[in-house]
Amino acid sequence: MNAFNENVIAEFRANGGRVGGTFEGRDNLVLITTTGAKSGRQITNPLVFVPDGERIVLIASNGGADKHPAWYHNLRANQQLTVEVGSETYTGKVEFVTGPEHDELYERMIEIMPVFAEYRANTSRDIPVIAVTRQSA
């Protein structure tokens, strides 16, 4: 994990989901912890999300890179994850969104963070959209 992510994660956990810098004032930051597809280790990543009713929606943009982010491959291998939003932690289950719903949710992310339009323009791959629902106990 890189130092930037480590710092964001530490600040998020120390401040009940609030961080400064690039994410100052945002209420759509989440930490997801996935199980490494190859390593089996628990790996935490800070991401922005689109709120969608009871779900949160993640975009596997990888900053517009030509390959999917590692966390996406981890979710393909194991569709359970731990979600931290604000000061709340829960187990989530993923759904890989396709078709018109994929496009609509991606457009909603662009409304929240316009840079996601650039990410899409910078790659030829179809950027995955993942909906996460709270798993009931």
N, C-alpha and C positions, 0 to 999 in steps of 0.2 A: 504494500500500500504506500502511496506517496504521502509526503509530509503535509501537503495541502489538505488532503482528505482526513488525515489523522487529526489535524488541528480543527477542522470543521466538526468532526465527530466529537472530539473532547469538549469543544465549546457548546455544541448542541446539548450534550448530556449534562453539562455543568449549569446550563441556563434554561432548562425545561423546554428545549426545542428552539430557542432563539439564538441566532448567530449574527455576527456583524459582517463587515466586508461586502463582498459580492451579494450576500444573501440578507443584508440589513433590511429589516422591516417585512420580510417575506413570511407568510404563514403557510406556505406550501412546500416546506422542506421536510423530508422524511429520511430516516435511516432504515435501510433494509439489510438484514443479515441473511445471507444465503449459505448453502452448503456447497463447497467447491466440487464441481463435476468430476474433476480428476483427483484433487487432493483430499477431499472429504473434510477439509477444514471449514470453520465458520468464518465468513468474510463479510465485513460491514462496509456499505457504501452510502454516502450521502447523495440524495437525488432530489430533484424538484418533482412535484406531482400535480395532476389536475384533479381537483375534487369532483366527484361524480356521485352524488347521493351518498349511499353507504359505502361506496367503493372509492379507492384512490387509483389513479391511472398513471402509470409510468411509461416513459418513452425511451426506448433503447437507442438513443441517437448517437452515443459515443462521440459527441462533438462533431458529427458529420464525417467521421472516419469511414473507411470502406469495409470495416468489419464490425460485427456486433460486439458490444462490451462483454467482458467476462461474466458479469452478473447475469446477463441474459442467458448465456449458455448454462450457468448454474441452475437457473429457474427451469430451463428445458429439461434438465436431468432430474431435478427434485422440485416439484411445484409448491412446496411449502417454504415459508420464510417467516422471519420475525420482523415486525414493523414497529418503528418508534416514531410517533407523531406527538409533538409537544412533549408532555411528560408521561404519555401513555404508551404502553408496550403490549402488543398482541400478536398472535399467530395468524398469518394470512394464507390464503390459497389464491393461486393465480389462474387467470384465464387469458389466453392469447387472442386478442381481438382482431377480427378481419373485416373485410368488406366496407360498406358505408359507415358503420360504427367506428372502425379504425380511422377513416378519413375525418369524421366529425370530431373525434376526440383529439386527433393531432391538431386540427385547426383550433380547438379550444386551448391547447398548449401554446400555440403561436400567439393567441390573444393575450395570454398571461405573460409569456416571454417570447417576444418577436424573434430572438436569435434562433429559435427552432426552425424558422423558415430557411435560414442560411444553412443549418445543419442538413436539412432535406435537400437543398440545392447542391450541396457539396459532395453528395454521394450518389452512386447509381443503385445502391441497395434499397430495398423497401425497409424503412425503419419500423421495427416492431413496436406495437402498442400493447401494453399489458395491464389488465384490470386486476386489482387485488381486493378481495373481500375478506372480512374478518371471519375466522373460522370459529364456529360455536363450540363451546366446551363440551 
